[in-house]
Structure formats: C-alpha cells, structure tokens
Amino acid sequence: MSTPTSSATSNTSPASSPASTDAATPAATASGIPAVLASRRVRIGVPSAALAVLLLIAPSTFDGYGISLLSKALALGVLAVSVSVLAGFAGLPTMGQAAPFLVGAYTAGVLGTHGHTIGAVQLLCGTLTGAGFAAATGLVAVRTRGVAFLMTTLALGELTVTAAGEWRSLTGGTDGLYGIPPIQPLPGLATLSSDRDVYWFVLISTVVIVAIAWRVLRSPVGKLLLASRDHEARLRSAGHPVTRYQWIAYTAAGALAGFGGVLMCTVNAYVSPDDGSFSNSALVLLAVVLGGATSPLGALLGAGLIVATRDWLAGPFPGHGPLLLGLMFIVAVYALPEGVAGIRFRTPAGTRFRMPKRRGDPA
Amino acid sequence: MGTLDTYFVPALDGVAWGLLLFVAAAGLTLLFGIGGVLNIAHGTLFALGGYLAATVSDGSWSTAILGMVVATVGGTLGGAVLAAGTLPLAERGHLPQALLTFGLALVGGDILSTIYGGDPHPVVIPSSVSGTMHIFGHVYPTYRLMFIVVASVLALAGTYVLGRTRAGALLRAAADDRDMVGAMGYAPWRVHAALCGAAGALAGLAGGLGAPIIGPAPDAADKVLMLSMVVIVLGRPGSVAGAFFAAIAVGEIETVGVTISSNWAPYLLFGLMALALVGRTFRGSADSAGAAGVAGAHA
C-alpha cells in the first residue's frame, strides 16, 4: 500500500562509518574511490566482511579478557538490534529496553541455578519471558507517543529494576544472582568451560537471531513498520491497525532483548538489577544512533564500539569510562545527524519550532 | 493519637524531602515543559551544587550563605553550558537533546567524582541549626525545620515570579506559542538561555540547600534525577503548582509510605508515573482538542 519514501534507503548509509574506524583492513582498500563507496552493495558488504573477519579471527588473537569483552559486546548488540527495531523501524525510541533484557537474564540465571543448564532451553525460555513481559507492558506503552513513550518506558524500566531488587527469593535482591553454572549448548554437547567456548556459543546464537531479525525486517513487515513510523495517520486511514503493529513490534523487540539477556547471563555468569539500569538502556540507544537507526548490523557495530570504549579504551584511565562514553554521546549527537535523524519523529521541513498539534499526529 | 504520633516524624520528613524535590524538580519541569529539553543532566547540576556548597561552607553563617550563592552560580553556569549545547539541536526534536544531556551528565559526573572522590561529602552547617529541637513533643533536626521554611518561601517566590511578573508571563507565553513570542520581538535563543540558566540555578540551589539532607555523593545525581522525573510527570510538565503537590506526595511516599510498607512503597512511585502517563494519553485521545494532554508532548 503506502510505501515509505526516501527514509528506508537513506538511513542505511551511516552503517559504514563506525565500521571503518573499528576494523580498518579491508575497508581501507575501498575507501579511496568514492564511486565504489556509492554502491549499496559495497557500503553494506565491506563492513559486514570486515566484521565477519574480525569476529572469526578474534578467538585466536585476543586474550581471555578481550574475548569476554567481545562476547559482552555481542550480547549488548542483540539488545541494540531490539532497540533498532523499535526506535528505527517502528518510530518508538525507548529508554527502558533493558527491562526485557533483565527479564531474559534472570530467566537464564534462575534456570541455571536450578540445574537447567541447556543453553538452547535457556535461550528459548529467556526469549519467551522477554516477549511475555513486553507483550504485557506493551499494552500500555504503545498507546503513548513521543516523549510520553520515552517516559513510560523509562518508568517501566525503573519498575522492573525495583522489582528485581525487591523480589529477593527469586532474584537474590540487589546482591544479584551468582554461582550460575556454565551451560551446555545442546543436550549431549560438552559444557562451555572457557571464555573461548562461551564466545563461540554467543557468536553463533547472535548470528542466528540477527539473521532472523534482518530477514523479517527486510520483508513487508519492515515496510509496514517504517510506514507506521513515517505516515501513521495515512496508514490508519488506509485501514491498517497501526497500534497492533506497534504492539507486535514491541513484543518482538522484547523477545530479542530477552535473548540478549540470556547471552549476557551466559557471559557474566552473574545477574544483578544493574543489568537493567537506565544507563544500559541509554547506551544501546546510543549504539543504535551510532549505527544508523534502521541497520541491525550498524546497531551491532555501535554496541561493539561502546563496549570497546567503555571497557577497553578506558583501560589506561581507570574509572574514566563514563567520561569517554559521555564525549561519545556528545560527538554522536552533533556529528551523526543522520543516525539520530533516523530515530526522531519526522516533522515537516522548515518548521523551526513546534507545529500546532492535530489529532492523530505522532507527537 | 498513637498512630498519628508514630507517623509524625516521617510525615514531617516527607514534607522536607518533598520540598527539596520540588526545588530540584521546578527547574526540570520549566525546562521540559516550556523549553522542551528533557534534561538528563539535571541531577548532575544538583550534585554540583551540593559539592560546591560542601566545599565552601565551614560551619559559619557567612560561609553557609556564600555556599548557597556559589552553588546557585555554579548551577547557572551549568545551565549556560546546557543552553549552548541544546540550542543547535532545537529543530531536531527531543531525542538528540536527551542524548546530549545524557552525555553531559556522564562527563559532568566523571569530573565531579574525579575532583571529589567516590565518598559522600559531609556538609558542615552552622552550629545554631545543627542540633535538634522539640516540636509537638517530638525531637526533630533544626536544619530540616529551617529548610522547610526556606523552601516554602522559595516555592512562594517562584510561583509569584512565574505568575505575576513580566518575565514569568513571557515564559508562560513561550510554553504556549514560541513562534508568537519570537514575533513579539523576544529572540528565541534568549528565552531558551534564560530558561536553561534558571533551571540550572534552581538545581544548584536545591543541591546546596539539600546537601545536609541528601549528602553530595555520586549516586545522589541519579536519585534526584529519577525522583524529579516522577515529580514532573505526576504534576504535568510545565506546571509549577502541579510539581509542588506531586513533590510533596513523592516525599510522603518515600518516608511515610516506606514506614507503613517497605515492600510496596518503591513500586508506588514509578507505578504512579506510568499510570499518570497512560491515563493522560487515553484521556488525550478521547477528546478531540486534547492532543496537548499527551503528557509533555510539547515542542
């Protein structure tokens, strides 16, 4: 029906910019020729190839700490992809996506401490609980728009963190859940004993789930979401149940976040309410901004860049991770208007200030 | 009478805490409701005020007052940084501004913890108000009583400025129709800068005044920010009177509520916030002219 106009194609471009700083070797050969860069296949393909090479050679080149950081970045990356679905595609920038992430992480932690250590089972259960959580909270959240949605998701996130801290019998309270045993990926396979094993498990899981998400977003489903972001009123008048689309997107994003939470629990072998904190939600929003709002691959790269900045680059300056991250936020807002623009609600060109509101306008 | 006695001190604490939140949240609600800036760095400005006041005051009245002045000036300067940072983003909606202020909050928090360390800073207050006094048969810290008086005066003064002066009228006009205020000859950037400065000053002053109640510590910024968000949402963004009642309610929930049921009070705050947002949205979509009822969807 009503297809999104220019936004779908223009937003994929920033995906290449973080990649060129992150993994430079193959990208450097192409960067000299602007005509080559203009091709969509090169813009997507070169960073993807660079990322794939980096991820495949990492276990043999990095030490244990580097590998576990990479695993963490992948888990956070899945969360960032879920934010990209919501903020980029559905036009619902969320400040509480760490909540379903936390639910998924606790699901894995509780299953693990009760002796259910099959990775696939944990992933399935975490995905389902994340989806269930989002389905329930989404009933109220998707009825709000704009800043109200931002604030509602923030409140829901804080409520979840509070609940996680208070429900001591299940979650271990604010001390967190520790002593979570290592998992077996599938029944009959060996237990993941080293950082390297965990990394491969996390990598394969991430590739599978991101591929699924990417495939779904490339289908007409993604187009419908983009349309409901850009032309909500028009889509509604064409008979589409936009609120239901957004609820489904919210639930699916919750499932993705829950999946990421299980991975994070597998990497850390520890879950605490801090995993669901507001700053985690804001960090993945930054990852999505860095990566270009409608690019799952960009969101993954953005998450990698954030973890690298916070935990690896800040190594020589202990305790100053927040400073570097803060500077990154500031630079990103000014230097990547395209990345940010993919998320913001569209306003007609030339309106300097607030437009008079009409009923049905998205904020 | 017995139950009233039990809850007297928590209730009075709730008033003090609520008034503190009001002074802190008033700046945030002005900036958000009128300026359209969702200022995540507000808690950092509060902490800045607290640290500055704690550094300057050494127990005498003159340094205590100087501390308040320094805290207010520090907050105003922080607000100026905010104004300079957010002005170029005015056309790009809420999210870039929120991300920018989050970045500023991270940088500011890092600088504060580098200078002042990770431990809470005790504040030396003048000895004449550092003791306790008897009120209706209860022992209560003198400083908090004084704080209640001072904050009430501030609240009244703020209401007067906003409701009865020309500057206040200008700000209220800017909330309703910024284009028209611009057409009247007031440069939008000046209104924006004044708003940011006033919001920063209020945050800094709240930090300085509140330092003996919630000591300047790394986690104070987050706590004040989150509670201020609850306050401005409950009291409708942009409404100072609404923020006042919401702040007192939040203060009472945080003190009396926790005394009554420590299990459920924590949920009450953010639960109420979510309910208020959703309730207003439903009401806003129910009546045709009520699009403005979508909480805080200004600008």
Contacts between the chains, C-beta under 8 A, distances in Angstrom:
chain1	res1	chain2	res2	distance
A	93	B	95	5.3
A	95	B	98	7.9
A	140	B	274	6.9
A	140	B	278	4.7
A	143	B	278	6.5
A	143	B	281	5.4
A	143	B	282	6.8
A	143	B	285	7.7
A	144	B	277	5.9
A	144	B	278	6.6
A	144	B	281	4.7
A	144	B	294	7.1
A	144	B	295	7.8
A	145	B	281	7.7
A	145	B	294	6.4
A	145	B	297	6.9
A	146	B	94	7.0
A	146	B	294	6.9
A	146	B	297	4.8
A	147	B	38	6.5
A	147	B	94	5.2
A	147	B	295	7.6
A	147	B	296	5.0
A	147	B	297	5.7
A	148	B	277	5.3
A	148	B	280	7.6
A	148	B	281	5.9
A	148	B	294	5.3
A	148	B	295	4.8
A	148	B	296	6.4
A	148	B	297	5.9
A	150	B	38	7.1
A	150	B	94	7.0
A	150	B	95	7.7
A	150	B	98	7.1
A	151	B	229	7.0
A	151	B	233	5.8
A	151	B	273	7.3
A	151	B	277	5.7
A	151	B	295	7.0
A	151	B	296	7.0
A	152	B	274	5.8
A	152	B	277	4.7
A	152	B	278	6.6
A	154	B	229	6.9
A	155	B	230	7.8
A	155	B	233	7.6
A	155	B	270	4.6
A	155	B	271	7.9
A	155	B	273	4.3
A	155	B	274	4.2
A	155	B	277	6.9
A	156	B	270	7.8
A	156	B	274	6.1
A	158	B	226	6.4
A	158	B	270	4.5
A	159	B	267	6.4
A	159	B	270	4.4
A	159	B	271	6.2
A	159	B	274	6.8
A	162	B	266	4.7
A	162	B	267	6.0
A	162	B	270	6.7
A	163	B	267	7.0
A	165	B	266	7.9
A	166	B	263	6.6
A	166	B	266	6.3
A	166	B	267	7.7
A	278	B	222	7.8
A	278	B	226	7.6
A	282	B	40	7.8
A	282	B	99	7.6
A	282	B	102	5.2
A	285	B	99	7.0
A	286	B	99	6.5
A	289	B	99	6.6
A	319	B	113	7.6
A	319	B	114	7.9
A	320	B	110	6.0
A	320	B	114	7.5
A	322	B	106	4.4
A	322	B	107	7.5
A	322	B	109	6.1
A	322	B	110	4.5
A	323	B	106	7.0
A	323	B	107	5.7
A	323	B	110	3.9
A	323	B	111	7.5
A	325	B	103	7.6
A	325	B	106	5.4
A	326	B	102	7.8
A	326	B	103	4.5
A	326	B	104	6.8
A	326	B	105	7.2
A	326	B	106	3.1
A	326	B	107	3.6
A	326	B	108	7.8
A	326	B	109	7.9
A	326	B	110	6.6
A	327	B	103	7.0
A	327	B	107	6.3
A	328	B	103	7.2
A	329	B	99	5.5
A	329	B	100	6.7
A	329	B	102	5.7
A	329	B	103	2.7
A	329	B	104	8.0
A	329	B	106	6.7
A	330	B	85	7.5
A	330	B	100	6.1
A	330	B	103	4.2
A	330	B	104	6.8
A	330	B	107	7.2
A	332	B	99	7.1
A	332	B	103	7.9
A	333	B	89	6.8
A	333	B	96	4.9
A	333	B	99	5.2
A	333	B	100	4.5
A	333	B	103	7.0
A	334	B	88	7.5
A	337	B	92	7.1
A	337	B	96	7.9
A	340	B	92	6.8
A	340	B	95	6.6
A	340	B	96	4.8
A	340	B	99	7.1
A	341	B	92	7.2
A	343	B	95	5.6
A	344	B	92	6.0
A	344	B	93	4.1
A	344	B	94	7.7
A	344	B	95	5.3
A	344	B	96	6.8
A	345	B	93	6.0
A	347	B	93	7.0
A	351	B	91	7.8
A	352	B	90	7.7
A	352	B	91	6.1
A	352	B	179	7.7
A	353	B	90	7.6
A	353	B	178	4.6
A	353	B	179	5.5
A	353	B	182	7.7
A	353	B	188	7.4
A	353	B	299	7.0
A	354	B	36	7.3
A	354	B	178	6.5
A	354	B	179	8.0
A	354	B	298	6.5
A	354	B	299	4.5
A	357	B	291	4.2
A	357	B	292	6.4
A	357	B	297	7.5
A	358	B	291	7.0
A	359	B	285	7.9
A	359	B	288	6.0
A	359	B	291	5.5
A	361	B	291	7.3
A	363	B	294	6.9
A	363	B	297	4.9
